Amino acid sequence: MVVEAGLIYRTTREIRGPLLFVEGVRDVAYDEVVRVITAEGEVMGSVLDVSRDWALIQVFGETSGMDLNVGVRFTGETLKIPVSDELIGRIFSGSFEPLDGMSSPLSTDVRDVHGGVINPAARAVPSEFIQTGVSAIDGMNSLVRGQKLPIFSESGLPHNRLAAQIARQATIPGREEEFAIVFAAMGIKHEEAEFFREEFEKTGALSKSVMILNLADDPPIERLVTPRIAQTIAEYLAFDLDMHILVILTDMTNYAEALRSISIAREEIPTRKGYPGYLYSDLATIYERAGRIKGKRGSITLMPILTMPGGDITHPVPDLTGYITEGQLILERDLYLRGIYPPMNVLPSLSRLMKDGIGVGKTRRDHADVSNQLYMAYAEGTRARGLVRIVGVVGLSERERGYLEFADEFERRFVNQGYYENRSIEKTLDIAWDLLSMLPEEDLIRIREEYIKEFHPSYRGRG
């Protein structure tokens, strides 16, 4: 896979954590793969920075005990991985080593993991609905094939469970056989890795998935490579094999932390909260590889998951992610503490491409109107909930008490659902109508009268 070429340099002048400073080098390129030769064997690395006669190398492995007399061989190649349809059902590490006890994949088709983003002029507009089986997503923040829709969470919230549930349940209605998952986890604990492996194996999701797992004690450079390996595999499956791929990346905050630590080691000038100034463009090189391409049948839909430190949505990682992607799904601690799963606050959540993926022939003709009415009614209910803290329930008007009850029931019956409960879009919309029937019919101002007459529980079975 990597060409063993070039001289062996023994001019390492400094070892700083996972970084090696090598002097006197010639004809070395950025991102070039390196072999570091020690008394115990070889360790792979990558060129992180290069100048006229020196190179900065990030080692994929442990450097403790390594001395300055190590040999450094520059291969003249960037990191490439073999790709084939036999990757489906496999589990790999962040450096693409097998974790499932099987042999390393073999293929004559190798791809550079540092692939380019999709040309905006070649992008096709996403317009087809993906059913996740989660009502808060499908009903009010619908995911569309080719979309980039992140999940913003906090430490301690069940974003990992939600990621596993989406991976297990996501389907393209009517074309399930063409759908596959590329799941990449970065900087996770050993017990989290075991959770994902057991969940995928137990539920059968692994048979349609490729898993890449980078652990918290793995080298930081692996964390930077992991999502790029995932996107490279997804690009092959989608644009070469015409498959529809859902890529789930968790946790992008861990990725950004690794990027920051390496930036600090390189003594770069930091910007907001110590992150490098190129954080935005770096995230874009990952996110913008997802989408649809004109003339290609396959597609890549991306759901990056990131934890917001202290729940701060203005933190650089969620802030910049929001600029690159097409919406956000926000998990909230208050809902979680009240026993709601998934604890998704639908009011600040948004899917900017939802309108292009729902309606006649895609979900159901009443979908958009029902979603708009739910937003309006739930907003009224949460406003009434705020008033309760000031004037108490007795101080509310009859109308406000009705919307307060609606908000409680909306969270309990629509947002809340079982971890193994897979709802069809029809089931989700029927639950929504049952909730809307709690309100006076004259208050349903966001729904066309013809839909009320057809779907409202009061009219079912008539005529």
Beta strands, then each sheet from edge to edge (+ up, - down):
strand 1: 8-9
strand 2: 12-16
strand 3: 19-23
strand 4: 32-38
strand 5: 41-50
strand 6: 54-59
strand 7: 71-78
strand 8: 80-82
strand 9: 91-93
strand 10: 110-112
strand 11: 129-130
strand 12: 143-144
strand 13: 151-153
strand 14: 179-188
strand 15: 209-215
strand 16: 244-250
strand 17: 291-292
strand 18: 299-307
strand 19: 327-330
strand 20: 350-351
sheet 1: 1+ 7- 4+ 5- 6+ 3- 2+
sheet 2: 8+ 10-
sheet 3: 9+ 15+ 14+ 16+ 18+ 13+ 19+ 20-
sheet 4: 9+ 15+ 14+ 16+ 18+ 17-
sheet 5: 11+ 12-
end
